[in-house]
Amino acid sequence: MSVLVFVENISGNFKKSAYEVVSYAKTIAKSVNKELVAISIGDVSEENLLNLGKYGANKILTVNADNLKSFVNQAYASIIAQAAKQEDAKIIVLSNSFSGKGLAPRIAAKLEAGLADGVVELPKIDGESFEVKKTAFSGKAFAITALRSDIKVLALNANSFEIREDAVEAAIVNFEGSPSQEDFGAVVKDIVRATDKISLPEAEIVVSGGRGLKGPENWGIIEDLAKALGAATACSKPVSDAGWRPHAEHVGQTGIAVSPNLYIAIGISGAIQHLAGVSSSKVIVVINKDPEAPFFKVADYGIIGDAFDIVPKLTAAINAHKDS
């Protein structure tokens, strides 16, 4: 028996979330005294694969085929399920990313496993009892879910578990897998990245703007602050609907759900739909000149004032601190 973790890569490099899920899965594996097996699909160098050993992966299954270099949901799910059967894995962990959200239910169905997605904490395991905390109602609440199936699939939210080094000697093993032709009904032909900005779901810090910015011509203060902090930029739904910012930056119930370590909301009132997508943030800072803005009720820190006065000063102070 083992714990299996799927690690995602972009162009051969593991994402930050990959090390988070390995650290998370390693902690579980140690708690149940089992081996941690990682599976990587795609063209990843041996050096990068061995790097997973620093975080506790005892064995690394690598799948590298021409038709699997780009993400193919059905085929990846089939291979991961086959690996789980080979390794007799009773717990399968993956990131609750765009890819993971598609993979997790497929893997669970193939293995007749229980599924918990949006997981935010380590499971509580006591004999046959297995309970895990996860987000619910679009992030507006948390739920404790009991998984009673023999096999469990856990999809971990980004930034929910710290990366921990736990070096072991890792072994790399080629794994062929045998996806069917039906698994390749839809394939990615090419990937063209529209931006080199920090990915919102992966970001540790997010600077977000709302209608309080008054127009797209004023977005420079958001971008300047984000650059100073090494943060991703985001916006509220009215802003993206108005065409001030691309929909790819819209966070909230109908946009992208984020869970950064720090979320800075500037000129955003805090409608419930917006809060639903950002409430998993560890620390929320709100800057708004309206002291009655609902966002202040959920903020950890609040600044009442004009964003056009406060934000440039905040950016200058951060840059000065970095230069000191």
Salt bridges, closest charged atoms under 4 A:
GLU8 OE1 - LYS15 NZ 3.19
GLU20 OE2 - LYS16 NZ 2.46
ASP66 OD1 - LYS69 NZ 3.53
GLU87 OE1 - LYS59 NZ 2.94
ASP88 OD1 - LYS90 NZ 3.31
ASP117 OD1 - LYS134 NZ 2.99
GLU121 OE2 - LYS133 NZ 3.67
ASP150 OD2 - LYS90 NZ 3.00
GLU162 OE2 - ARG164 NE 2.98
ASP166 OD2 - LYS30 NZ 2.99
GLU204 OE2 - LYS16 NZ 3.74
GLU223 OE2 - LYS197 NZ 3.77
GLU223 OE2 - ARG245 NH2 3.50
ASP241 OD2 - LYS237 NZ 2.67
GLU249 OE2 - LYS197 NZ 3.86
GLU249 OE2 - ARG245 NH2 2.91
ASP309 OD1 - LYS313 NZ 3.07
